[in-house]
Amino acid sequence: MIRSIAPAVIFGALVAGVAAYTIPASVWLAAMAPPGAERTSNAKPVSDDWPICTMTVATLDADWAKLDPEFAAGKKALVAEDWDGAITTLESAALRDPRNPDIENYIGYAYRRLRQLGPAIGHYQQALVLNPRHRSAHEHLGEAYLVLGEPATAEQHLAALEDICLIGCDEHDDLKRAMAAYKKLAAR
């Protein structure tokens, strides 16, 4: 009997552990609330309510858009290719949330599209200071260094992405393609 209970306990602990990491805290809070209690609209969102944002996220109605209207407006400006508008709006959002690496990455992206590589690199580097594993910042910084003719530095960011993306990711693949295109042009 004890032999059958031990695997059941271990399996139950594994299921609970997976659930704790995959179900957002807001769902747990709602499930744990007393019957009839509702979460008020002015309740402060928990950190799990903020999704991770990368440049590949193109939805404009994501949860983060509801939580910070200027961040949402900056993202809309990026999608519309209004680089100056994106910079203005995102810099305002960065004043309220100076520890958000996604904002810094988006600002860097807008500057790079304006061909202002100095400020772009500065914002990408700030994003990496805030989150050294920020995939988009590594990709965009590597691409910026290719534009500057510094493939060795871009290669360092490709290596960082190889360490971060254990099973592969779009950012790694994009920077690898950019490196191949750069090498092909340099060979001419």
C-alpha positions as CSV (number, residue, x, y, z in Angstrom):
1,M,0.0,0.0,0.0
2,I,2.8,2.4,0.9
3,R,4.5,1.7,-2.5
4,S,1.3,2.8,-4.3
5,I,0.9,5.9,-2.1
6,A,4.4,7.3,-2.7
7,P,4.1,7.5,-6.5
8,A,0.7,9.1,-6.1
9,V,2.1,11.7,-3.8
10,I,5.0,12.5,-6.1
11,F,2.7,12.7,-9.1
12,G,0.4,15.0,-7.2
13,A,3.3,17.3,-6.2
14,L,4.5,17.4,-9.9
15,V,1.0,18.4,-11.1
16,A,0.7,21.0,-8.4
17,G,4.1,22.4,-9.3
18,V,3.3,22.6,-13.0
19,A,0.0,24.3,-12.2
20,A,1.7,26.8,-9.9
21,Y,4.0,27.9,-12.8
22,T,1.5,27.8,-15.6
23,I,-1.7,29.3,-14.2
24,P,-1.5,33.1,-13.7
25,A,-1.8,34.5,-10.2
26,S,-5.0,36.3,-11.1
27,V,-6.7,32.9,-11.7
28,W,-5.4,31.6,-8.4
29,L,-6.6,34.7,-6.6
30,A,-10.0,34.4,-8.2
31,A,-10.3,30.7,-7.3
32,M,-9.2,31.3,-3.7
33,A,-11.6,34.3,-3.1
34,P,-14.5,33.7,-0.9
35,P,-17.8,32.9,-2.7
36,G,-19.5,36.1,-3.9
37,A,-16.3,38.2,-3.6
38,E,-15.2,39.9,-6.8
39,R,-11.9,41.5,-7.7
40,T,-12.4,45.3,-7.8
41,S,-11.5,47.1,-11.0
42,N,-9.0,49.4,-9.2
43,A,-7.1,46.4,-7.7
44,K,-3.5,46.6,-8.6
45,P,-2.5,43.9,-11.1
46,V,-0.1,41.2,-10.0
47,S,3.2,40.8,-11.9
48,D,1.9,37.7,-13.7
49,D,-0.7,39.9,-15.4
50,W,2.1,41.5,-17.4
51,P,3.0,39.3,-20.4
52,I,6.5,39.2,-21.8
53,C,6.6,41.4,-24.9
54,T,9.0,41.0,-27.8
55,M,9.0,42.7,-31.2
56,T,7.2,39.6,-32.7
57,V,4.1,40.4,-30.6
58,A,1.9,42.4,-32.9
59,T,-1.4,42.3,-31.1
60,L,-2.6,45.7,-30.1
61,D,-5.2,44.6,-27.6
62,A,-2.9,42.6,-25.3
63,D,-3.3,42.8,-21.5
64,W,-0.3,45.2,-21.1
65,A,-2.1,47.6,-23.4
66,K,-4.9,47.9,-20.8
67,L,-2.4,48.4,-18.0
68,D,-0.3,51.2,-19.6
69,P,-2.0,53.2,-22.3
70,E,1.3,55.0,-23.3
71,F,3.0,51.7,-23.7
72,A,0.1,50.5,-25.9
73,A,0.2,53.8,-27.9
74,G,4.0,53.4,-28.4
75,K,3.5,49.9,-29.7
76,K,0.7,51.1,-32.1
77,A,3.1,53.8,-33.4
78,L,5.7,51.1,-34.0
79,V,3.2,49.0,-36.0
80,A,2.3,52.1,-37.9
81,E,6.0,52.8,-38.5
82,D,5.7,56.2,-36.8
83,W,9.2,56.1,-35.4
84,D,9.2,59.6,-33.9
85,G,5.8,59.1,-32.3
86,A,6.9,55.8,-30.9
87,I,10.0,57.3,-29.3
88,T,8.1,60.1,-27.7
89,T,5.3,57.9,-26.3
90,L,7.6,55.1,-25.2
91,E,10.0,57.5,-23.5
92,S,7.1,58.9,-21.5
93,A,6.1,55.3,-20.6
94,A,9.8,54.7,-19.5
95,L,9.6,57.5,-17.0
96,R,6.9,55.6,-15.2
97,D,8.5,52.2,-15.6
98,P,12.2,52.7,-15.8
99,R,13.0,49.1,-15.2
100,N,11.1,47.7,-18.2
101,P,13.5,46.2,-20.7
102,D,10.8,45.9,-23.4
103,I,10.3,49.7,-23.4
104,E,14.0,50.2,-23.8
105,N,14.2,47.7,-26.6
106,Y,11.2,49.2,-28.5
107,I,12.8,52.7,-28.2
108,G,16.1,51.3,-29.5
109,Y,14.2,49.7,-32.4
110,A,12.5,53.0,-33.4
111,Y,15.9,54.8,-33.3
112,R,17.4,52.2,-35.4
113,R,14.7,52.5,-38.0
114,L,15.4,56.2,-38.1
115,R,19.1,55.2,-38.7
116,Q,20.2,56.8,-35.5
117,L,22.4,53.9,-34.3
118,G,24.0,55.7,-31.3
119,P,20.8,56.2,-29.4
120,A,19.5,52.8,-30.6
121,I,22.5,50.9,-29.3
122,G,22.3,52.8,-26.0
123,H,18.7,51.7,-25.5
124,Y,19.4,48.1,-26.5
125,Q,22.3,48.0,-24.0
126,Q,20.0,49.5,-21.3
127,A,17.5,46.7,-22.1
128,L,20.3,44.1,-21.6
129,V,21.3,45.8,-18.3
130,L,17.7,45.4,-17.1
131,N,17.4,41.8,-18.5
132,P,20.6,40.2,-19.8
133,R,18.5,37.4,-21.4
134,H,16.3,39.7,-23.5
135,R,16.2,38.0,-26.8
136,S,15.0,40.8,-29.0
137,A,17.6,43.2,-27.5
138,H,20.4,40.8,-28.4
139,E,19.0,40.3,-31.9
140,H,18.6,44.0,-32.6
141,L,21.9,44.9,-31.1
142,G,23.7,42.3,-33.2
143,E,22.0,43.7,-36.3
144,A,23.0,47.2,-35.4
145,Y,26.6,46.1,-35.0
146,L,26.4,44.5,-38.5
147,V,25.3,47.9,-39.9
148,L,28.3,49.4,-38.2
149,G,30.6,46.8,-39.8
150,E,31.4,45.0,-36.5
151,P,30.6,41.4,-37.2
152,A,32.7,40.1,-34.3
153,T,30.5,42.0,-31.8
154,A,27.4,40.8,-33.6
155,E,28.7,37.3,-33.3
156,Q,28.9,37.7,-29.5
157,H,25.2,38.5,-29.4
158,L,24.4,35.5,-31.7
159,A,26.4,33.3,-29.2
160,A,24.4,34.8,-26.3
161,L,21.2,33.9,-28.1
162,E,22.4,30.3,-28.6
163,D,22.8,30.1,-24.8
164,I,19.4,31.7,-24.2
165,C,17.4,29.8,-26.8
166,L,18.1,26.2,-26.0
167,I,15.5,24.9,-28.4
168,G,15.8,27.7,-31.0
169,C,14.0,30.9,-31.3
170,D,13.1,33.5,-34.0
171,E,15.5,36.0,-32.7
172,H,18.4,33.6,-33.0
173,D,17.3,32.6,-36.5
174,D,16.9,36.2,-37.6
175,L,20.3,37.3,-36.4
176,K,21.9,34.2,-38.0
177,R,20.3,35.1,-41.3
178,A,21.5,38.6,-41.0
179,M,25.0,37.4,-40.3
180,A,24.9,35.1,-43.3
181,A,23.7,38.0,-45.5
182,Y,26.4,40.3,-44.1
183,K,29.1,37.7,-44.8
184,K,27.8,37.2,-48.3
185,L,28.0,40.9,-49.0
186,A,31.5,41.2,-47.4
187,A,32.8,38.4,-49.7
188,R,32.0,40.4,-52.8
